[in-house]
């Protein structure tokens, strides 16, 4: 179930946004997430930051925004549970 704009503090500006961090030239890692209300996005960003702090180049993306994984050295996938 996809969250609706305005639901549980979710706004159009932060609804499943993508982000990147880290140094170019490090291992390239994709942290992909699926979320119903946005909480899993925060966990994905925290996991991505750990990899960035270790020197990796990290993309954090909502699962529906991913078009391929061939350019990554590693992929981490997370989703909400009920």
Backbone as a printed PyTorch tensor [residue, N CA C, xyz], in Angstrom:
tensor([[[  0.8370,  -1.1720,   0.0000],
         [  0.0000,   0.0000,   0.0000],
         [  0.8830,   1.2370,   0.0000]],

        [[  0.6960,   2.1130,  -0.8980],
         [  1.4650,   3.3500,  -0.9830],
         [  0.8030,   4.4270,  -0.1290]],

        [[  1.6410,   5.1610,   0.5780],
         [  1.1250,   6.2330,   1.4330],
         [  0.5010,   7.3300,   0.5920]],

        [[ -0.4670,   8.0050,   1.1700],
         [ -1.0930,   9.1390,   0.5100],
         [ -0.4620,  10.4190,   1.0330]],

        [[ -0.2910,  11.3980,   0.1880],
         [  0.2880,  12.6740,   0.5880],
         [ -0.5140,  13.2690,   1.7440]],

        [[  0.2070,  13.7740,   2.7380],
         [ -0.4330,  14.3650,   3.8890],
         [ -0.7520,  13.3770,   4.9980]],

        [[ -0.5720,  12.0930,   4.7610],
         [ -0.9000,  11.0690,   5.7330],
         [  0.2750,  10.8460,   6.6800]],

        [[  0.0350,  10.8390,   7.9750],
         [  1.0300,  10.5770,   9.0090],
         [  2.2930,  11.4260,   8.8550]],

        [[  2.1410,  12.6870,   8.5890],
         [  3.2790,  13.5850,   8.5160],
         [  4.0450,  13.5480,   7.2000]],

        [[  3.6050,  12.7620,   6.2620],
         [  4.2800,  12.6780,   4.9710],
         [  3.8230,  13.8420,   4.1130]],

        [[  4.7710,  14.5210,   3.5150],
         [  4.4620,  15.6570,   2.6490],
         [  4.9530,  15.3610,   1.2470]],

        [[  4.5410,  16.1230,   0.2550],
         [  5.0300,  15.9050,  -1.1140],
         [  6.5490,  16.0330,  -1.2140]],

        [[  7.1650,  16.8190,  -0.3040],
         [  8.6120,  17.0150,  -0.3720],
         [  9.4060,  15.8190,   0.1160]],

        [[  8.8590,  15.0130,   1.0260],
         [  9.6410,  13.9070,   1.5630],
         [  9.0560,  12.5330,   1.2490]],

        [[  8.0740,  12.4730,   0.3940],
         [  7.4290,  11.2000,   0.0690],
         [  8.3500,  10.3420,  -0.7830]],

        [[  9.0100,   9.4060,  -0.1670],
         [  9.8520,   8.4290,  -0.8460],
         [ 10.8860,   9.0760,  -1.7590]],

        [[ 11.6440,   9.9980,  -1.2130],
         [ 12.6910,  10.6580,  -1.9940],
         [ 13.9340,   9.7890,  -2.0510]],

        [[ 14.7590,   9.9980,  -3.0680],
         [ 16.0260,   9.2920,  -3.2330],
         [ 17.1470,  10.1960,  -2.7490]],

        [[ 18.2600,   9.6040,  -2.3110],
         [ 19.4060,  10.3920,  -1.8920],
         [ 20.6820,   9.6130,  -2.1680]],

        [[ 21.7960,  10.3110,  -2.0990],
         [ 23.1060,   9.7080,  -2.3180],
         [ 24.0850,  10.3040,  -1.3270]],

        [[ 25.1590,   9.5690,  -1.0520],
         [ 26.2200,  10.0750,  -0.1960],
         [ 27.4940,   9.2890,  -0.4770]],

        [[ 28.5950,   9.7650,   0.0750],
         [ 29.8580,   9.0460,  -0.0280],
         [ 30.7800,   9.6010,  -1.0890]],

        [[ 31.9440,   8.9980,  -1.1600],
         [ 33.0080,   9.4240,  -2.0600],
         [ 32.9750,   8.6190,  -3.3510]],

        [[ 33.1400,   9.3040,  -4.4620],
         [ 33.2500,   8.6160,  -5.7400],
         [ 34.5260,   7.7910,  -5.7270]],

        [[ 34.4690,   6.5920,  -6.2160],
         [ 35.6340,   5.7190,  -6.2540],
         [ 35.5780,   4.5970,  -5.2370]],

        [[ 34.7050,   4.7330,  -4.2220],
         [ 34.5350,   3.6490,  -3.2580],
         [ 33.6100,   2.5990,  -3.8330]],

        [[ 33.3990,   1.5420,  -3.0800],
         [ 32.4200,   0.5400,  -3.4990],
         [ 31.0800,   1.2320,  -3.6840]],

        [[ 30.3650,   0.8850,  -4.7470],
         [ 29.0710,   1.5070,  -5.0330],
         [ 27.9790,   0.5690,  -4.5110]],

        [[ 27.1780,   1.1000,  -3.5880],
         [ 26.1540,   0.3000,  -2.9230],
         [ 24.7820,   0.9480,  -3.1090]],

        [[ 23.8000,   0.1230,  -3.4090],
         [ 22.4060,   0.5640,  -3.4950],
         [ 21.6800,   0.0850,  -2.2480]],

        [[ 21.0370,   1.0070,  -1.5480],
         [ 20.1390,   0.6530,  -0.4500],
         [ 18.7330,   0.9490,  -0.9590]],

        [[ 17.9790,  -0.1040,  -1.2330],
         [ 16.6270,   0.0120,  -1.7820],
         [ 15.6200,  -0.2550,  -0.6670]],

        [[ 14.5000,   0.4730,  -0.6920],
         [ 13.5030,   0.2550,   0.3460],
         [ 12.0980,   0.3360,  -0.2210]],

        [[ 11.2050,  -0.3880,   0.4240],
         [  9.7710,  -0.2960,   0.1600],
         [  9.1380,   0.1340,   1.4690]],

        [[  8.1710,   1.0360,   1.3950],
         [  7.5990,   1.5870,   2.6110],
         [  6.1390,   1.9280,   2.3930]],

        [[  5.3520,   1.7140,   3.4030],
         [  3.9540,   2.0800,   3.3140],
         [  3.6920,   3.4960,   3.7870]],

        [[  4.4090,   3.9160,   4.8290],
         [  4.1590,   5.2260,   5.4190],
         [  5.4210,   6.0600,   5.5990]],

        [[  6.5760,   5.5900,   5.1250],
         [  7.7900,   6.3840,   5.1690],
         [  8.7790,   6.0260,   6.2600]],

        [[  8.3980,   5.2280,   7.2420],
         [  9.3200,   4.8850,   8.3240],
         [ 10.5310,   4.1030,   7.8220]],

        [[ 10.3280,   3.2160,   6.8990],
         [ 11.4280,   2.4040,   6.3760],
         [ 12.4290,   3.2640,   5.6220]],

        [[ 11.9920,   4.3790,   5.0730],
         [ 12.9100,   5.3030,   4.4040],
         [ 13.9660,   5.7940,   5.3920]],

        [[ 13.5690,   6.1370,   6.5890],
         [ 14.5090,   6.5960,   7.6080],
         [ 15.5200,   5.5340,   7.9770]],

        [[ 15.0860,   4.2850,   8.0660],
         [ 15.9970,   3.1770,   8.3650],
         [ 16.9720,   2.9880,   7.2070]],

        [[ 16.4730,   3.0680,   5.9740],
         [ 17.3420,   2.9260,   4.7920],
         [ 18.4060,   4.0210,   4.7730]],

        [[ 18.0240,   5.2390,   5.1280],
         [ 18.9820,   6.3390,   5.1550],
         [ 20.0450,   6.1160,   6.2310]],

        [[ 19.6540,   5.5760,   7.3810],
         [ 20.6150,   5.2870,   8.4500],
         [ 21.5910,   4.1920,   8.0200]],

        [[ 21.0780,   3.1540,   7.3700],
         [ 21.9530,   2.0800,   6.8690],
         [ 22.9020,   2.6380,   5.8240]],

        [[ 22.3810,   3.4480,   4.9090],
         [ 23.2260,   4.0510,   3.8790],
         [ 24.3220,   4.9130,   4.4670]],

        [[ 24.0050,   5.6550,   5.5330],
         [ 25.0090,   6.5170,   6.1590],
         [ 26.1530,   5.7130,   6.7590]],

        [[ 25.8680,   4.5410,   7.2980],
         [ 26.9200,   3.6690,   7.8390],
         [ 27.8840,   3.2790,   6.7220]],

        [[ 27.3440,   2.9150,   5.5610],
         [ 28.2100,   2.5700,   4.4270],
         [ 29.0030,   3.7830,   3.9510]],

        [[ 28.3690,   4.9530,   3.9150],
         [ 29.0670,   6.1840,   3.5140],
         [ 30.2220,   6.4890,   4.4610]],

        [[ 29.9690,   6.3600,   5.7410],
         [ 30.9980,   6.6220,   6.7370],
         [ 32.1770,   5.6620,   6.6010]],

        [[ 31.9220,   4.4900,   6.0280],
         [ 32.9810,   3.4960,   5.8110],
         [ 33.6920,   3.7070,   4.4640]],

        [[ 33.3020,   4.7470,   3.7140],
         [ 33.9850,   5.0760,   2.4700],
         [ 33.3110,   4.6310,   1.1890]],

        [[ 32.1030,   4.0860,   1.2880],
         [ 31.3830,   3.6370,   0.0870],
         [ 30.6240,   4.8010,  -0.5460]],

        [[ 30.3220,   4.6400,  -1.8130],
         [ 29.4280,   5.5560,  -2.5310],
         [ 28.0530,   4.9030,  -2.5180]],

        [[ 27.0580,   5.5730,  -1.9640],
         [ 25.7610,   4.9410,  -1.6920],
         [ 24.6150,   5.7170,  -2.3390]],

        [[ 23.7240,   4.9800,  -2.9780],
         [ 22.4540,   5.5130,  -3.4590],
         [ 21.3570,   4.8810,  -2.6160]],

        [[ 20.4480,   5.6950,  -2.1000],
         [ 19.3130,   5.2200,  -1.3190],
         [ 18.0710,   5.5300,  -2.1390]],

        [[ 17.3610,   4.4780,  -2.5460],
         [ 16.2460,   4.6740,  -3.4820],
         [ 15.0150,   3.8800,  -3.0690]],

        [[ 13.8720,   4.5110,  -3.3070],
         [ 12.6060,   3.8170,  -3.1680],
         [ 12.5640,   2.7450,  -4.2670]],

        [[ 12.1180,   1.5760,  -3.9320],
         [ 12.1860,   0.4120,  -4.8230],
         [ 11.5480,   0.6800,  -6.1890]],

        [[ 10.5030,   1.4910,  -6.2420],
         [  9.8380,   1.7640,  -7.5190],
         [ 10.6350,   2.7120,  -8.4100]],

        [[ 11.6880,   3.3450,  -7.8720],
         [ 12.5230,   4.2430,  -8.6670],
         [ 13.7580,   3.5540,  -9.2410]],

        [[ 13.9210,   2.2710,  -8.9770],
         [ 15.1040,   1.5440,  -9.4380],
         [ 14.8520,   0.9860, -10.8290]],

        [[ 15.7850,   1.2700, -11.7330],
         [ 15.6590,   0.7700, -13.1010],
         [ 16.6730,  -0.3250, -13.4190]],

        [[ 17.6360,  -0.5370, -12.5430],
         [ 18.6310,  -1.5890, -12.7500],
         [ 19.6210,  -1.5930, -11.6060]],

        [[ 20.3080,  -2.7280, -11.4400],
         [ 21.2900,  -2.8410, -10.3600],
         [ 22.6910,  -3.1670, -10.8830]],

        [[ 22.8510,  -3.2070, -12.1870],
         [ 24.1100,  -3.6280, -12.7800],
         [ 25.2880,  -2.7140, -12.4570]],

        [[ 25.0630,  -1.4830, -12.0620],
         [ 26.1440,  -0.5440, -11.7720],
         [ 26.5850,  -0.5600, -10.3110]],

        [[ 26.0660,  -1.4980,  -9.5250],
         [ 26.3690,  -1.5490,  -8.0990],
         [ 27.2250,  -2.7640,  -7.7570]],

        [[ 28.0950,  -2.5770,  -6.7540],
         [ 28.8980,  -3.6910,  -6.2340],
         [ 28.0960,  -4.5090,  -5.2230]],

        [[ 27.1280,  -3.8800,  -4.5670],
         [ 26.2930,  -4.5550,  -3.5730],
         [ 24.9250,  -3.8880,  -3.5240]],

        [[ 23.9160,  -4.6690,  -3.1410],
         [ 22.5500,  -4.1770,  -3.0250],
         [ 21.9820,  -4.6440,  -1.6920]],

        [[ 21.3750,  -3.7120,  -0.9520],
         [ 20.6710,  -4.0160,   0.2940],
         [ 19.2210,  -3.6370,   0.0590]],

        [[ 18.3040,  -4.5610,   0.3920],
         [ 16.8810,  -4.3110,   0.1880],
         [ 16.1500,  -4.4480,   1.5200]],

        [[ 15.3110,  -3.4620,   1.8280],
         [ 14.5320,  -3.5180,   3.0640],
         [ 13.0980,  -3.1260,   2.8090]],

        [[ 12.2030,  -3.6580,   3.6590],
         [ 10.7960,  -3.3050,   3.5370],
         [ 10.1480,  -3.2840,   4.9060]],

        [[  8.9920,  -2.6900,   4.9560],
         [  8.2280,  -2.6420,   6.1960],
         [  7.6440,  -4.0290,   6.5020]],

        [[  7.3710,  -4.2430,   7.7610],
         [  6.7050,  -5.4970,   8.1580],
         [  5.4740,  -5.1310,   8.9660]],

        [[  4.5250,  -6.0350,   9.0010],
         [  3.3180,  -5.7970,   9.8040],
         [  3.0630,  -6.9640,  10.7030]]])
